[in-house]
């Protein structure tokens, strides 16, 4: 005979609805406490991963804006060598998209911080690491040499989160 799987493993949504009903009716003796604790832990981890991901992408796009002139010059050099490619115009059109992405990542971070203001400390603790991750993405996307972009940010977290600031 097969062992019966707990409701949590068989039908997550039904488990969730049942757990909410048990909490609302204070039926604590029947709550699947082990899985409830794991779910609550994962909520905090999810927000931490999300806010760091947004910060990393925000840093990547801020670098793209800051260094877009150098990226554009690289495109001009490439275009002079390969006349069939029209990379400069494409790069300039990307600038507007980068501004939109910067706004989007800032808004996403603000939404998470509105619900969990204490995560701002977590952002500060992880700022350098997420800048460095964003820098790696930037270097991969642009093909620029790593020695051209500082390993340490030339801006701080307050500036990064300020909707009126651009490098």
C-alpha positions in Angstrom: 0.0 0.0 0.0 1.3 3.4 -1.0 1.8 5.9 1.8 -0.8 8.8 1.7 0.8 12.1 0.8 -0.1 15.1 3.0 -2.5 17.6 1.5 0.4 20.0 1.2 2.1 17.7 -1.3 -1.1 16.7 -3.1 -2.9 20.0 -3.6 -1.1 23.1 -2.5 -3.9 25.5 -3.1 -6.4 23.4 -1.2 -3.8 23.1 1.7 -3.5 26.9 1.7 -7.2 27.5 1.8 -7.6 24.9 4.6 -4.8 26.3 6.6 -6.3 29.9 6.3 -9.7 28.5 7.5 -8.1 26.7 10.4 -6.2 29.9 11.4 -9.4 32.0 11.1 -11.4 29.6 13.3 -8.4 29.1 15.7 -8.4 25.4 15.0 -4.7 25.2 15.9 -4.7 21.5 16.8 -5.2 20.5 13.1 -2.8 23.0 11.4 0.0 21.5 9.4 2.5 23.5 11.5 5.7 22.1 9.9 4.7 23.1 6.4 3.2 26.4 7.6 6.5 27.4 9.2 8.4 26.5 6.0 6.0 28.6 3.9 6.4 31.6 6.2 10.2 31.3 6.0 10.1 31.1 2.2 8.0 34.3 2.0 10.9 36.2 3.6 13.5 34.6 1.4 11.4 35.3 -1.7 11.2 39.0 -1.0 15.0 39.1 -0.3 15.8 37.4 -3.5 13.4 39.6 -5.5 14.7 42.9 -4.0 18.3 41.9 -4.6 17.5 40.8 -8.2 15.9 44.2 -8.9 18.9 46.0 -7.3 21.3 44.0 -9.5 19.3 44.8 -12.7 19.0 48.4 -11.6 22.8 48.7 -11.2 23.3 47.0 -14.6 21.0 49.5 -16.3 22.5 52.5 -14.5 25.9 51.4 -15.8 24.5 51.1 -19.3 23.3 54.7 -19.0 26.5 55.9 -17.5 28.7 54.3 -20.1 26.5 54.5 -23.1 28.7 57.0 -24.8 31.7 54.6 -24.6 29.4 51.8 -25.8 28.3 54.1 -28.7 31.9 54.8 -29.6 32.6 51.1 -29.6 29.7 50.7 -32.0 31.0 53.4 -34.3 34.4 51.7 -34.4 32.6 48.4 -35.3 30.4 50.1 -37.8 33.4 51.6 -39.5 34.9 48.2 -39.8 31.7 46.4 -40.7 29.6 48.7 -42.9 26.6 46.4 -43.1 25.8 46.7 -39.3 23.9 49.7 -38.1 24.7 49.3 -34.4 24.9 52.9 -33.4 21.2 53.7 -34.1 20.2 50.5 -32.3 22.3 51.5 -29.2 20.8 55.0 -29.1 17.3 53.5 -29.2 18.2 51.3 -26.3 18.9 54.3 -24.2 15.2 55.1 -23.9 14.5 51.5 -23.0 17.1 51.6 -20.3 15.5 54.6 -18.7 12.2 52.7 -18.6 13.9 49.7 -17.1 15.5 51.9 -14.5 12.1 53.3 -13.5 10.6 49.8 -13.4 13.3 48.4 -11.2 13.1 51.3 -8.8 9.3 51.0 -8.6 9.5 47.3 -7.9 12.0 47.9 -5.1 9.8 50.7 -3.7 6.8 48.3 -3.6 8.7 45.7 -1.7 10.1 48.3 0.7 6.6 49.7 1.3 5.5 46.3 2.6 8.8 45.5 4.3 10.7 48.7 5.2 13.3 46.6 7.2 14.6 45.2 3.9 16.3 48.5 3.2 19.0 47.4 5.7 19.3 44.1 3.8 19.7 46.1 0.5 22.5 48.2 2.1 24.2 45.0 3.3 24.0 43.5 -0.2 24.6 46.7 -2.3 28.3 46.0 -3.2 27.6 42.4 -4.2 24.6 43.3 -6.3 26.5 46.1 -8.0 29.2 43.6 -8.8 26.7 41.2 -10.2 25.1 44.0 -12.2 28.5 44.9 -13.5 29.1 41.4 -14.7 25.8 41.5 -16.6 26.7 44.9 -18.0 30.1 43.6 -19.2 28.6 40.5 -20.8 25.9 42.6 -22.5 28.2 45.3 -23.8 31.4 43.5 -24.5 33.3 46.3 -22.8 36.6 45.4 -21.1 36.4 44.9 -17.3 39.2 47.3 -16.6 37.1 50.2 -18.0 34.4 49.8 -15.4 35.2 50.1 -11.6 34.7 47.0 -9.5 33.4 49.3 -6.7 30.3 51.5 -7.4 30.8 55.1 -8.1 27.4 55.8 -6.5 25.6 54.9 -3.3 22.4 53.1 -2.5 20.5 56.3 -1.8 21.4 57.6 -5.3 20.4 54.3 -6.9 17.0 54.4 -5.3 16.4 58.1 -6.0 14.0 58.3 -8.9 15.5 61.7 -10.0 19.1 60.5 -10.1 21.0 59.2 -13.0 24.8 58.7 -13.4 
